[in-house]
């Protein structure tokens, strides 16, 4: 449980589940960071474009580090009273819904790779048109099932197909 959820918990509220994010979220920022560092360390000091190579590399390194921290700041938590989702570090998108206000929670697994890596986008819709997609959640189907069971505890699995 991270600081945003800890700050917003009310008295008597308990955390049921926290969504875990997949490592694949960090693939592009880390790849960009590694390429930028490689370019920075392999610049020819006699190159006429030396300033621009350094400047470009530093900008890409700063952007990659910002993206990594931006991704680390995301969180989705289910409590016994609310569903709380927060995206972003400097500019935040938050969705804080009482369980009675949650209209639907669905999972989007767009590619075969999503199924292979067991990752997907959690789509949270609340009454009144509120909507927040949270990408690259690890085991998104299990988290969605936990939310649905919390929303409607009377649901029973279908064991008889006749």
Buried (B, 14 or more C-beta within 10 A) or exposed (E): EEEBBEEBBEEEBEBBBBBEBBEBBBEEBBEBBEBBBEBBEEBEEEEEEEEEBEEBBEEBBEBBEEBBEBBEBBBBBBBEBBBBBBBEBEEEEEBBBEBEBBBBBBBEBEEEEBEEBBBBBBBBBBEEEBEBBBBBBBBBBBBBBBBBEBBEEEEEEEEEEE
